[in-house]
Amino acid sequence: MSKPLSTSALAKLRGIPGKELFSQLEACGFIQRKGNEWVLLPAGEKAGGQYVDHTKYGKYITWPDDLSLQCADKTPNSPSAQKLVTATIIGKAFNLSANRMNSILSELGWINKALKGWTITPSGASAGGEQKEDFRSGIPYVVWPNAITENKALKTTISEVQGESASEEAKPETNDCSNFRDKFEAKLRTTDGHYVRSKAEMLIDNWLYMAEIVHAYERKLPIEEEVYCDFYIPTGKVYIEYWGYENDSKYLHRKAQKQAIYARYGFKLIELEDADVQNLDDVLPRLLLKHGVQSY
């Protein structure tokens, strides 16, 4: 005979975080959040859920210890029914802690750090994430479809963070972007050791370094398309593009494509031209501040 357990006790028995089990129960239609409480639904009662009134802990829901949650996996393509997992579960798939996993999701621009917890961004929602809130503390967190572990952008970023070579699937394909990068080899060494492709990029990189702003050069955008920015600033999640070669028709076409991609995904973008590069001390602090990045 099965033993009735509270949701927290059942989660502990199954070795998963409590909020993960609550998400699964919600996905199955067993419970629903109303105000600050979880309400037991008819499907939950049918599955064996029941209310218990405890003299010390008050009213809560218990479940059979052999409760089946197969309903969470019946229709993987349905957002309301697919299994949703937390950063803790995703991290286990890559041998990473929950904190490290959230940092990677943040770097991808999928979540933002709140005063406590994490909030989802439009890019995160597009990747399948859903905003949740701890029913006791009210701390926000984000859950993800189980298939997120196969997301190309996520896998590529994790491989880079872990110092591993990208898989064949994640390697750049031959396109206008890669041809351009091959044509203009990065030979100029900046103050912080980056090798860049033009004097203008060297000036920008040196300015960011002297301003003590952490930045990456030619960071791949966290999207399926093979697109690389000129510079990426993790603080503020800001991208910088320097537009040169304005007399080259192929370059202008590539520029228009990249601008459209930045707009489509809602990325924060700073665009610089030759006149701006000659006056970085006035231009960059003002543009960075618009995105919450302070210099000097």
C-alpha positions, -999 to 999 in steps of 0.1 A, spaced: 0 0 0 14 34 -10 22 59 17 9 95 14 37 121 13 37 159 12 50 174 -21 83 183 -5 87 148 10 79 132 -24 104 154 -41 131 144 -16 122 107 -21 127 112 -59 159 132 -55 147 163 -73 141 199 -61 107 207 -46 100 234 -72 108 209 -100 81 185 -86 56 213 -83 62 222 -119 56 186 -130 24 184 -110 12 216 -125 21 204 -160 0 173 -154 -29 194 -144 -29 180 -109 -26 214 -91 -30 250 -99 -16 281 -83 -41 305 -69 -27 335 -50 -2 321 -25 -16 286 -24 -16 255 -46 -51 242 -52 -58 205 -58 -76 199 -91 -99 170 -101 -71 153 -120 -49 155 -90 -76 139 -68 -80 111 -93 -43 105 -91 -45 101 -54 -38 137 -41 -57 148 -10 -57 176 14 -44 172 50 -51 196 79 -22 195 102 -24 212 136 12 225 132 17 230 95 -18 238 84 -35 226 52 -14 210 25 -16 183 -2 -3 148 0 4 123 -27 9 85 -30 47 77 -29 42 58 -62 25 87 -79 29 85 -117 38 117 -136 40 102 -171 15 128 -182 44 153 -182 60 135 -211 30 124 -232 31 153 -257 66 167 -257 57 193 -282 29 208 -261 42 236 -238 15 229 -213 22 192 -210 60 187 -216 83 181 -187 98 213 -174 131 212 -156 151 237 -135 187 249 -138 196 223 -112 185 194 -135 200 210 -166 233 215 -148 234 178 -138 233 169 -175 265 189 -181 281 182 -147 276 219 -137 262 234 -105 229 253 -105 247 286 -100 270 280 -129 241 269 -151 222 300 -143 253 321 -150 255 305 -185 217 310 -191 222 346 -181 252 350 -204 231 337 -232 206 365 -225 178 341 -215 175 352 -179 183 382 -158 194 383 -121 166 397 -99 171 410 -64 165 374 -54 162 347 -80 160 349 -118 135 364 -143 131 353 -179 139 375 -209 121 375 -243 150 355 -257 146 330 -229 108 327 -236 116 320 -272 139 292 -261 109 276 -243 115 289 -208 86 297 -184 86 321 -155 77 306 -121 76 317 -85 84 298 -53 50 295 -36 65 300 -2 91 327 -6 78 344 -38 114 342 -53 112 340 -91 128 313 -111 127 299 -146 119 263 -158 128 249 -192 116 222 -215 135 189 -210 148 192 -246 167 224 -238 198 203 -232 199 197 -270 197 235 -278 226 243 -301 234 277 -286 234 263 -251 256 233 -259 281 256 -278 283 280 -249 288 252 -224 315 237 -245 333 270 -247 330 276 -209 343 241 -202 372 246 -226 360 218 -249 360 218 -287 327 225 -303 310 194 -318 308 190 -355 272 200 -353 281 233 -336 310 243 -359 304 273 -382 292 265 -417 308 282 -447 289 314 -454 294 351 -461 303 356 -425 329 329 -423 343 339 -457 347 375 -445 364 364 -413 388 342 -433 395 370 -458 404 395 -430 427 376 -407 430 388 -371 467 399 -369 466 431 -348 474 424 -311 455 446 -286 467 456 -251 448 427 -234 461 401 -259 432 399 -283 440 396 -320 417 418 -340 412 425 -377 415 462 -381 430 493 -364 395 505 -355 388 473 -337 421 476 -319 412 511 -307 378 499 -294 393 469 -277 420 490 -260 395 515 -249 373 489 -233 403 473 -216 416 507 -202 381 514 -190 382 481 -171 351 468 -189 352 430 -193 345 421 -229 348 393 -255 359 396 -291 340 379 -319 315 362 -295 289 340 -313 254 353 -308 232 329 -287 211 319 -317 209 291 -342 223 312 -370 261 314 -373 265 351 -365 294 367 -346 295 401 -330 326 423 -329 325 428 -292 303 415 -264 300 430 -229 286 405 -204 277 433 -179 245 446 -195 246 420 -222 255 446 -248 269 439 -283 291 463 -302 295 463 -340 320 485 -359 309 491 -394 337 497 -419 341 492 -456 311 513 -465 320 512 -502 318 474 -504 284 462 -516 289 426 -502 299 441 -468 268 464 -469 246 434 -476 261 415 -447 257 446 -425 220 448 -433 216 411 -425 233 414 -391 212 445 -382 181 426 -390 191 397 -368 199 420 -338 165 436 -342 147 403 -346 161 389 -313 159 422 -294 196 422 -285 212 454 -271 234 468 -298 259 497 -300 269 506 -336 301 525 -343 315 540 -374 348 556 -382 338 590 -369 328 574 -335 361 555 -333 380 588 -335 360 601 -305 355 570 -283 360 590 -250 329 609 -257 308 584 -276 312 551 -258 305 562 -222 273 577 -233 261 548 -254 271 522 -228 253 541 -200 221 538 -220 224 500 -215 233 502 -178 271 499 -182 292 525 -165 327 534 -175 353 553 -155 
